[in-house]
Amino acid sequence: MKMEDQVRQIFENEASAIRNIPVNINYSKAVDLIFEHVHKNGGKLITSGMGKAGQIAHNISTTFSSTGTPSVFLHPSEAQHGDLGIMQKNDIILAISNSGKTREIIELTILKNQLFPNVPIIVITGNPESPLAKTANCCLYTGAPKEVCPLGLTPTTSTTIFTVIGDALVVLLMKKIGFNASDYAKRHHGGYLGEKSRKESLTGKPGKKDHLK
């Protein structure tokens, strides 16, 4: 098979996995939980994951923060060495684990329960019957697609799915809070995006915060 055909096949496999992500009421539940704890109760969104899932969790956190939902990434191993202290009673956790069996993430949930048992957990996983999923207040199932890695081992398709689900949550929260270009400009001053958002904020782009009424 030509290299170009291989690339097209990889793209098609990942696109197909995205199209087949199960979509259900849990997305609405996840958005409502984040909105309640962060925007109503003054908490923050804490994302966590191990390895490549952790890298995606970190990216999701920074995207949330730049779009009006305060968020931090908590490394599950560092949490056991004092970083758990960042957690407060009104926070909410978004944990990512493809297997739902990642030891460090499960240990994080145990430590969380010892400190703030009422802090809810949203889980993104490829295994809705896993130990982690069973601890969740809300579980977002990836559909467990096969990795495009020829060994079937390296996180590839799964990390793509994590990113897409994170994007969906971010966009839904932006719409729920009425986040607009002016709001974006206040949080993203530098670079091209900062300049673009400041210009757009002067044109009266939509984004009224009707949710506060």
Secondary structure as UniProt FT lines:
FT   HELIX           3..19
FT   HELIX           26..34
FT   HELIX           35..40
FT   STRAND          45..49
FT   HELIX           52..66
FT   TURN            67..68
FT   STRAND          71..73
FT   HELIX           76..79
FT   TURN            80..82
FT   HELIX           83..86
FT   TURN            89..90
FT   STRAND          92..97
FT   HELIX           103..115
FT   TURN            117..118
FT   STRAND          121..125
FT   TURN            128..129
FT   HELIX           131..134
FT   STRAND          138..141
FT   TURN            150..151
FT   HELIX           157..177
FT   HELIX           181..187
FT   HELIX           191..201
FT   TURN            202..204
FT   HELIX           210..212
//
